[in-house]
Amino acid sequence: MADATNDTSAEATGRDYRDTVFLPETPFPMRGGLPKKEPEIIAAWGDLYGQLRSIRQAQKAPLYVLHDGPPYANGDIHIGHALNKTLKDFVVRSRFLLGYDVDYVPGWDCHGLPIEWKIEEQFRAKGRRKDEVSKSEFRKACREYAAGWIDVQRDQFKRLGITGDFDNRYATMDFSTEAAIVAEFHKFKNSGQLYRGSKPVMWSPVERTALADAEVEYHDHVSPTIWVKFPVVGATDSHPDDLLSFRAATPSVVIWTTTPWTIPANRAISYGPEIAYGLYEVTALEEGLDYEPWAKPGDRFIIADKLAEDVFKAAKISGFTRVDAIDPSGLECAHPLAALDSGYGFSVPLLAGDHVTDDAGTGFVHTAPGHGADDYAVWQAHGHREVPDTVDADGAYYDHVPLFAGLKVLETEGKKTGKFGPANGAVMDKLIDAGNLLARGRMEHSYPHSWRSKAPIIFRNTPQWFIRMDEPLDGGDTLRETALTAIDATTFHPAAGKNRIRSMVESRPDWLISRQRAWGTPLAMFVDKQTGQPLHDPEVDARILQAVSEGGADAWFDRPDFEFLGAHDADRFEKVEDILDVWFDSGCTHAFTLEARDPAHGYTGDRPSHWPADLYLEGSDQHRGWFQSNLLEGSGTRGRAPYDAVLTHGFTQDENGEKMSKSRGNTTDPAVVIKESGADILRLWVALVDYAEDQRIGKQILQTTVDAYRKLRNTVRYLLGALNGFDEAERLPYDQMPPLEQFILHRLHELDAQVREAYRDYRFQDVVRPVLEFCSGDLSALYFDVRKDSLYCDRPDSVRRRAVRTVMDEVFSRLTAWLAPLTPFTMEEAWTTRFPDAGTNCARVIPETPGEWRNPAEAERWAGVNTVLEVVNEALEAARRDKLIGGALDAWPVVTAPAALLAPFDGLDAAEVFRTSGAELVVGGDAVTVEVKLADYPKCARSWRRVPDVGSDADFPDLSARDADAVRWLDAQKA
């Protein structure tokens, strides 16, 4: 039947046969109307997550735990949130689909600078500075702000279709949570892993706090570069006698740096023991310059041989000679500013350091131990302990710094926030005055920035609290070794994630956990003023935990010391009021979210979890963030990672592969997509992309997603219409199935295995793409089209039609299950349209697929059939274009092909396969050829087929025998 909507009346009898054709009928609309329909489904679901857990627990299902990495409670969700939470929902729903009981508790990260800034802005708008607001009032405002955004984001996640235990969500600012974080901190304190050290840390002057590695990102940055002369003032006997002779100019060691502001903090110069150095004398300068170079003929410089030409080029030196090789060991220099102020009158030693290379610069490294990790390490390694403090928390020189007191390295307020302050320029000017600036320039390079403020950071010496990475623990291994062992025991998706996090842990410094801010969980401990060591007293710790449990972190700041210290002398102890790094906060979430509900630890409620989690799932940047903080926290307190597997996804870009930015106007707002198209469209986009890589999204890409969604929806809609009225009495056993039905069942068997495996391995793209191809290829292009005539026109009790509807029932059952995790709203609508009283589609498991459906022989047969069918379809289309036929039912193709190509048609009706009124297969030739002949028979008034038996039934002279039999049966049913 070419078109079921065409007129089926007959001139011969005058009867209208339209009401005898079994057309698909369903209330399931062609247009999704998802923006309106989805909220209705959410309301109908109610506590869907609670229902699913109850059902699976009643079934004694195995438990699966996905632990939620907390988003920050600040602002509406963006496309990155939507991607992340949707992937997690795929995991949760697919695990329910596979028959698991799934524990997933959404959480929020609440402490930290972004919220502090917002609250500072609110108070400034009211005319109050932060120092005019009590800590309690400030923290209360932060707490209320975060709570408001938790409510907003929770509703936005629910609208996206995310299912989880929202009623029992966790938040790092809850009183019980803050107490649990303090308890985890005490474990490090009491195990001896904690220490206070004064060393250079990454410091944000804009935010006035130290930053951990995970809080730093790198951006291109233009810095001034300077080549500075350090005059040699002393040398050991191993150097030539005339090195410092009055007969030649005093040589200078030349250093190169991109941080002129650190020159006042210089205390040494580092050199590479394996690098070849030379003593060079200037013989000529470049001519025709607009300025006079700072070098002069006769000047002598000590430089790495490999870099000498580069240095002289920068200094506009055109001629030079290499006087001799020189060993920097044993040299002493004067500070380049010594001539201007006696505060710089100390000697500057040369120290051997493995970190020095001759890849760039001069082969020497200006060493300011208060402003660089390598500088600090080499300074300490050579027995020096005193580290100068030159820059304060605002990034300005302390008052005691000669020549530069009060000058800022970076601007921290106003429109110039994050830009260079006057310090660099002032230092360069003084170096010129002292005659020790050799050259200068500018350089664009990758430079660390705060990921929150986006402003550049500096290295600054400051006392902080650290967790040791390389101190042996009770088990004998260090925290680093324990963490590396845990990494090797973890499964990573994709596998490359293991090497990434491993390299980070191998080279990371001690874990900096203290911050100098107000909004966070405190390092709730006391330090002995005499020894500088933390107080270890279980009773004091217990009182601290009790207080924080009752009043939150505020209790630590507000209550007097004696309430905690008990019999201890309060005057002897310092109360630490630093707050914990927010990564330590979120690194503890496994302890209070999972472990507390583990039956192995005594939990008996209806929300069981287990520790460790089966999976952590976050963006790839969390190898240095949440994955790592949880790894270190778990390894330091429990000897292993709190997860068995880690899955990472890439970042979302615009359609051109550019980073999204509100200022550029290239963002995609998930709320807008949901409002215009529906959450299932956004979810289908997530399912279709390769989430392990960076993905792209935009209007054109979303339109492609909409097109894919229409294919799925139309497939389900057709099945619903075709299955109208189907019941079990109509079901046909497998052994009575025609070959085409056996092939479709074989495809279901294949797909079932693929879908299950893909869901188990978190390969959601490998679920949706094969299913889409099945819908558009095997179903729409083949099965539905071939069986349309049988479905519409065969007697309802015919074996062939029963087979069609039985197979369609199996297809519907599996499609609505397979796609339920990905497009839950549409599959729920389809399921409840057909089975309004059967409960939610979300509670189903994938139906078991009988092994007898596996039929490679039929798969091989239909692959051969398709080879011939493609040629026939091309011939029919050409005949249609040439007006030889109006439609396929007007045709009677003669197909000639070698016997091997026609063999798959044994036992098949070729006309049925070709969707023509008849067909003739002829063995011959070397390839498939088709002659399209007209079907020269009367046209059936009901099915429109032109077949020889039209008129063979006297009661229905305008119908074929098949159609006459069907109408007679139908008339009898109505009688």
PEZI-V396397 format. One record per backbone hydrogen bond with DSSP energy under -0.5 kcal/mol. CO is the residue of the C=O (numbers start at 1). NH is the residue of the N-H. Records with the same first field share a line. If there is no record, write none. Layout:
CO = NH ; NH
This chain:
3 = 6
8 = 17
10 = 14
15 = 10 ; 17
16 = 19
17 = 20 ; 21
18 = 21
21 = 23
27 = 29
33 = 36 ; 37
34 = 38
36 = 40
37 = 41
38 = 42
39 = 43
40 = 44
41 = 45
42 = 46
46 = 48
47 = 51
48 = 52
49 = 53
50 = 54
51 = 55
52 = 56
53 = 57
54 = 58
55 = 59
56 = 61
57 = 60
62 = 101
64 = 66 ; 103
65 = 67 ; 614 ; 615
67 = 617
68 = 70
71 = 109
72 = 74
78 = 82
79 = 83
80 = 84
81 = 85
82 = 86
83 = 87
84 = 88
85 = 89
86 = 90
87 = 91
88 = 92
89 = 93
90 = 94
91 = 95
92 = 96
93 = 97
94 = 98
95 = 100
96 = 99
97 = 846
100 = 102
101 = 64 ; 103
102 = 104
103 = 66
104 = 106 ; 165
105 = 68
106 = 170
107 = 71
108 = 110 ; 172
109 = 73
112 = 116
113 = 117
114 = 118
115 = 119
116 = 120
117 = 121
118 = 122
119 = 123
120 = 124
121 = 125
122 = 126
123 = 126 ; 128
124 = 127
129 = 132
130 = 133
134 = 138
135 = 139
136 = 140
137 = 141
138 = 142
139 = 143
140 = 144
141 = 145
142 = 146
143 = 147
144 = 148
145 = 149
146 = 150
147 = 151
148 = 152
149 = 153
150 = 154
151 = 155
152 = 156
153 = 157
154 = 158
155 = 159
156 = 160
157 = 162
158 = 161
164 = 166
165 = 168
166 = 169
170 = 108
171 = 174
174 = 178
175 = 179
176 = 180
177 = 181
178 = 182
179 = 183
180 = 184
181 = 185
182 = 186
183 = 187
184 = 188
185 = 189
186 = 190
187 = 191
188 = 193 ; 194
189 = 192
193 = 468
195 = 197 ; 466
197 = 199 ; 464
199 = 462
201 = 460
202 = 211
203 = 205 ; 458
204 = 208 ; 209
209 = 204
211 = 202
212 = 215
213 = 216
215 = 451
217 = 449
219 = 447
221 = 223 ; 445
223 = 443
225 = 441
226 = 228 ; 257
227 = 438 ; 439
228 = 230 ; 255
229 = 231
230 = 253
231 = 334
234 = 332
236 = 239
240 = 243
241 = 244
242 = 245
245 = 248
251 = 232
252 = 302
253 = 230 ; 255
255 = 228
257 = 226
259 = 262
260 = 263
262 = 265
263 = 266
267 = 349
268 = 367
269 = 351
270 = 365
271 = 273 ; 353
272 = 275
275 = 277
276 = 305
277 = 326
278 = 280 ; 303
279 = 323 ; 324
280 = 301
281 = 321
282 = 298
284 = 318 ; 319
291 = 293
296 = 299
299 = 282
300 = 252
301 = 280 ; 303
302 = 254
303 = 278
304 = 307 ; 308
305 = 308
307 = 311
308 = 312
309 = 313
310 = 314
311 = 315
312 = 317
313 = 316
316 = 286 ; 318
319 = 283 ; 284
321 = 281 ; 323
324 = 279
326 = 328
328 = 331
331 = 350
332 = 233 ; 234
333 = 348
335 = 338
337 = 340 ; 341
341 = 344
342 = 345
344 = 335
346 = 335
347 = 349
348 = 333
349 = 269 ; 351
351 = 271
353 = 356
360 = 363
362 = 304
363 = 272
364 = 256 ; 362 ; 366
365 = 270
366 = 368
367 = 267 ; 268 ; 369
368 = 371
370 = 461
372 = 376
373 = 377
374 = 378
375 = 379
376 = 380
377 = 381
378 = 382
379 = 384
380 = 383
386 = 388
388 = 390
390 = 398
392 = 395
395 = 409 ; 410
396 = 392
397 = 406
398 = 401
400 = 402
401 = 404 ; 405
404 = 407
407 = 397
408 = 423
409 = 421
411 = 418
414 = 417
416 = 419
419 = 411
422 = 426
423 = 427
424 = 428
425 = 429
426 = 430
427 = 431
428 = 432
429 = 433
430 = 434
431 = 435 ; 436 ; 437
432 = 435
436 = 229 ; 438
438 = 294
439 = 227
441 = 225
443 = 223 ; 445
445 = 221
447 = 219
448 = 457
449 = 217
450 = 454
455 = 450
458 = 203 ; 460
460 = 201
462 = 199
464 = 197
465 = 513 ; 514
466 = 195
467 = 511
469 = 480
470 = 472
471 = 479
473 = 476
477 = 473
478 = 482
479 = 483
480 = 484
481 = 485
482 = 486
483 = 487
484 = 488
485 = 489
487 = 490
491 = 646
493 = 648
494 = 497
495 = 498 ; 499
496 = 500
497 = 501
498 = 502
499 = 503
500 = 504
501 = 505
502 = 506
503 = 507
504 = 508
510 = 512
511 = 467 ; 513
513 = 581
515 = 517 ; 579
518 = 520
519 = 112
521 = 580
522 = 524
523 = 525
525 = 576
526 = 535
527 = 574
528 = 532
533 = 528
535 = 537
537 = 541
538 = 542
539 = 543
540 = 544
541 = 545
542 = 546
543 = 547
544 = 548
545 = 549
546 = 550
547 = 551
548 = 552
552 = 555
553 = 556 ; 557
554 = 558
555 = 559
560 = 563 ; 564
561 = 564 ; 565
562 = 566
565 = 568
568 = 570
569 = 572
570 = 573
572 = 529
574 = 527 ; 576
578 = 523
579 = 515
581 = 584 ; 585
582 = 586
583 = 587
584 = 588
585 = 588
586 = 589
588 = 591 ; 592
589 = 593
590 = 594 ; 595
591 = 596
594 = 597
595 = 598
597 = 599 ; 609
598 = 601 ; 603
599 = 602
609 = 599
613 = 644
615 = 67
616 = 647
618 = 649
619 = 622
620 = 623
621 = 624
622 = 627 ; 628
625 = 629
626 = 630
627 = 631
628 = 632
629 = 633
630 = 634
631 = 635
632 = 636
633 = 637
634 = 638 ; 639 ; 640
635 = 639
642 = 613
644 = 491
645 = 616
646 = 493
647 = 618
649 = 620
651 = 653 ; 695
652 = 660
653 = 697
654 = 657
658 = 654
661 = 664 ; 665 ; 666
662 = 665
667 = 669
668 = 670
669 = 672 ; 673
670 = 674
671 = 675
672 = 676
673 = 677 ; 678
678 = 681 ; 682
679 = 683
680 = 684
681 = 685
682 = 686
683 = 687
684 = 688
685 = 689
689 = 691
690 = 693
691 = 650
693 = 650
695 = 653
698 = 702
699 = 703
700 = 704
701 = 705
702 = 706
703 = 707
704 = 708
705 = 709
706 = 710
707 = 711
708 = 712
709 = 713
710 = 714
711 = 715
712 = 716
713 = 717
714 = 718
715 = 719
716 = 720
717 = 721
718 = 722
719 = 723
721 = 25 ; 724
723 = 726
727 = 730
728 = 731
733 = 736
734 = 737
738 = 742
739 = 743
740 = 744
741 = 745
742 = 746
743 = 747
744 = 748
745 = 749
746 = 750
747 = 751
748 = 752
749 = 753
750 = 754
751 = 755
752 = 756
753 = 757
754 = 758
755 = 759
756 = 760
757 = 761
758 = 763
759 = 762
762 = 764
763 = 766
764 = 767 ; 768
765 = 769
767 = 771
768 = 772
769 = 773
770 = 774
771 = 775
772 = 776
773 = 777 ; 778
774 = 779
775 = 780
776 = 781
777 = 782
778 = 783
779 = 784 ; 785
780 = 785
782 = 786
783 = 787
784 = 788
785 = 788
787 = 791
788 = 792
789 = 793
790 = 794
792 = 22
795 = 798
798 = 802
799 = 803
800 = 804
801 = 805
802 = 806
803 = 807
804 = 808
805 = 809
806 = 810
807 = 811
808 = 812
809 = 813
810 = 814
811 = 815
812 = 816
813 = 817
814 = 818
815 = 819
817 = 820 ; 821
819 = 822 ; 823
823 = 827
824 = 828
825 = 829
826 = 830
827 = 831
828 = 832
829 = 833
830 = 834
831 = 835
835 = 838
840 = 843
841 = 844
848 = 850
850 = 853
851 = 854
855 = 858 ; 859
856 = 860
857 = 861
858 = 862
859 = 863
860 = 864
861 = 865
862 = 866
863 = 867
864 = 868
865 = 869
866 = 870
867 = 871
868 = 872
869 = 873
870 = 874
871 = 875
872 = 876
873 = 877
874 = 878
875 = 879
876 = 880
877 = 881
878 = 882
879 = 884 ; 885
880 = 883
887 = 890
888 = 891 ; 917
889 = 946
890 = 935
891 = 917 ; 918
892 = 933
893 = 895 ; 920
894 = 896 ; 931
895 = 922
896 = 929
897 = 924
898 = 901 ; 902
899 = 903
902 = 905
903 = 906
905 = 908
908 = 910
909 = 913
910 = 914
911 = 915 ; 916
918 = 893
920 = 895 ; 922
922 = 897
929 = 896
930 = 932
931 = 894 ; 933
933 = 892
934 = 936
935 = 937
938 = 940 ; 947
940 = 944
945 = 940 ; 947
947 = 950
949 = 952
952 = 954
953 = 956
954 = 957
956 = 951 ; 959
958 = 941
959 = 951
960 = 964
961 = 965
962 = 966
963 = 967
964 = 968
965 = 969
966 = 970
967 = 971
968 = 972
969 = 973
970 = 974
971 = 975
